[in-house]
């Protein structure tokens, strides 16, 4: 019992901040949050991000003596690797009323937490570039409040920045309301220049052969032989009736041209190779009809869908 108590206290005090975010996908962090007992959180806000990144996945972690922690995970659309993590302790996230002054112990706990975070990051990447300090708690009562900012740039692909603002100051007039502020934010940014995922020539050739064989077997009604071309994930669920429906959905008497190949990320966070074929006699750009095929890691068919542009 004593051992467990000591272990749990030590675990609770450790700042759970992920610093090594390169090549980790959103699925890793979703599993992490589940293990920590976090809950999905909706701020009902839209965040301005680049065209290559998603809106953040947000989780709420319970905290004792502090505002609960919100963790924002933003990731690249093309391969679901992490672009940015934001850790945010902010009273206003859960208490939006005016003049919401907090007790002195909340400010002291936030200062303790911030110093703990700074010590943790310093232990990994050396002393930060710091501005401001948290030594004089009396400054919390003036209009500027108590502030500190720290930044680290350990290499060309990682930037970390942290800041805290603590203020009891409240002012309300006809035009402006200034509320008390108690928050910590820590940003972990992946600056690595990501190259778009591309399929190799050999991959495309292999998948193209699979598609052409699929069409040939389909035209000959050799449905049992088609199963060898299907991914293990779907082979048990694809029936002869489904294959017959696919046959009626495409014109197997026409010639197909491969006109696009790329990687596609699905809502499950996984990325798959995709080929798109059009009918050779379709000169429209984009084509009016095409077939989109997803392939698994073994270049077997995972999904095939005839598409029509209206």
Beta strands, then each sheet from edge to edge (+ up, - down):
strand 1: 39-40
strand 2: 57-61
strand 3: 69-75
strand 4: 82-90
strand 5: 129-132
strand 6: 146-155
strand 7: 158-167
strand 8: 171-172
strand 9: 177-178
strand 10: 181-190
strand 11: 256-265
strand 12: 271-279
strand 13: 289-295
strand 14: 301-308
sheet 1: 1+ 2- 3+ 4- 10+ 7- 6+ 5-
sheet 2: 8+ 9-
sheet 3: 11+ 12- 13+ 14-
end
